[in-house]
Every structure is written in C-alpha cells, then in structure tokens.
Amino acid sequence: MFRVSTSGRQAWWVRCALVGALLASLRCARKAGDDSLAIVFSTGDRAHLAAIRFLPDGTHLVTASGDHILRVWDWASARQEQALDNETSVDSLAVGPEGHVLLAGGEDGTLSLWDLRTGSLMTRWHGHSGAVHGVDISPDGLLAASGSDDGTVKLWELPSGKPLRVFVGHTAWVGQIRFSPDGERLLSASADSTLRLWNVKTGVAEHVLEGHSTWVRSGVFIAGGNEILSGGYDQDLRLWDARTGDSLRAMHGASIVYEVNGSQDGLWGISIDRNSSLTLWDLTKGTRVHTYSTPWRGFRNSTSCGDLSPDGRWAVAGDWDDNVYVWDLRPEQASPR
C-alpha cells in the first residue's frame, strides 16, 4: 500500500514532496487489518474534499475541494495529471459517458463544463440561486441535470448550457441527481425526506419515494436501472423498485450516510459514512458485509464523499482533510457467506 502525505501528523505517515503535477509516493508498512486499503494520498488542497468521481476507465479519479481546483489523478500512482482552476468552490461533479467532459456544480449556483482532453473550460452558466449539490450528465452526453439549495431540479442542453426544463416538487434543498441508464428518467434526493423519480421528457414526477425519516443525501440507479439505492441522515440505506416506487428493503447503518453507490448487477452497495468509514453491503440479503475504516479518526478525517469504480472492484472515499482512500472490494466480495 502507498501512503502520501504532506502534514506528517502521524509518526507512521510517510512524508513526500509534491513537485508540479507529480506526487512521489513511498512504500511503507501496512497498518494491521488494512490489507484491502490499496492507497492513501493527500490532494494537497488544504480544504475538505466535496466530491470525487472515477473516470470511465477506472484508473483515474477527479477530485473537487473547497479551494476551487479540480484535479485529475492516476490514482494507483497518486500522480496528478491535471489541475483546473474552476474559480469557485465546487460541491458536486459528474463525468460524461466517454470521460471527455466534466461538469462541476458550484457553491455559488454556477455550472461549469470542462473538456478534460484539453483542460479548457467549455461553458459556464449561472443555473441556481443556491449551491449546486448534485449534477449528472445523461448517458448520451447531450443533457445535464442539477439540483440545488433552492429546492429545484433543472435540465440543461449540453454543451451550450441552454435551459430546458425545471422540475418542481421538492420542498427543501436537493442533493444528488442521477439519470437512469436509458436516460429517460431522473432521480433526485432531497432534504424533504423524499426521492423523486421524474420523466425527463414531460417533467412529471412519476413516483415520490417516501420512507426516510429525515434528509436524503444520495440516491442512485442500480441493477440496470430497475432498482434504486438511497441513503441519508437517518443512517438508513433503502432499496426501491424503480418501476413502481415501492420500498423493497431498509438497512440500518452505523452513522449518517453521505453518499451511496451500487453495482450494476444489483448485488453490492457501498455507503460513505460520517464516522470515517466506507461500508460494503450485500443488497440481496440487506446485510453489512464489511466496514473499511480510514487510518485516522476524528472530525477532520470524517469521510465526506466517495464513488464506486465502473467495474465494481474499487471504492474511493475522500475526507475533510484532503485525503483520498481507495479500497479493493474484491476480497470481501469473493468471501463465502
């Protein structure tokens, strides 16, 4: 396992130097029990990580933090390959289907579309009157959606940023936004304790998913778009039938859930938990398989965002002290239960 750090706050944390876009990493002894922790590195942002996403190739990550810099990493080597100055703090990220474009939702209500091939800003527009907590890009790359502090969900044309539709119905701020795999539906999670499933073409809310007792931070399509996994401040994860809106299962976690994701076969889910951990779930049984804890504990090292690699093998989490953790889920997934 590699560990990269610039702070040296722990005696066993290896110091290294960041020179330009190259972050040298030194091999060191594993901490007992963390064999699945593939790598830890610091982004050097000196600000909490607000969003992190795998690129479609699974070998690169993009991170966003309070310092308004978007960084693209070869995560296995902790090598920074791009640094894009977004000029405003970013709260949410989405990557286009080919991995060529990046959409950033800003705390000032702006949306910024970047070309990752050239590192250039394609379009920026003011989309909301509050922070943009959730963004996504449609599977065909032609549409974007955003959710905000202002309680609205909005649909945009790409790459122009032309407004197409406003989805109204939530009564509190909107968090994560996701298109269905066929691009025909849009899922929004909200602090009004619900998720809503919208028809992209008509703007109608086909289903209101009720079951969480408080803020719903995150919701994603899994199982080829047939199911939905959600998580929130009530510490629960819930599984839903995306066709009917019916609740299928509730799973109680150990902490507030900041973000969820799941494999496209519907077998596995992950939750990014506030108590400095990431949890792997068996969605077929509704059971917790394993909890992956960060090496350091405390509020500053509380996990704040995360993602699952496209092949479902790797899980990544970022924390409030600019550290990135990548775990290999395969050993636990392969273990008999």
Order of alpha helices (4+ residues) and beta strands (2+ residues): beta-beta-beta-beta-beta-beta-beta-beta-beta-beta-beta-beta-beta-beta-beta-beta-beta-beta-beta-beta-beta-beta-beta-beta-beta-beta-beta-beta-beta-beta-beta-beta-alpha
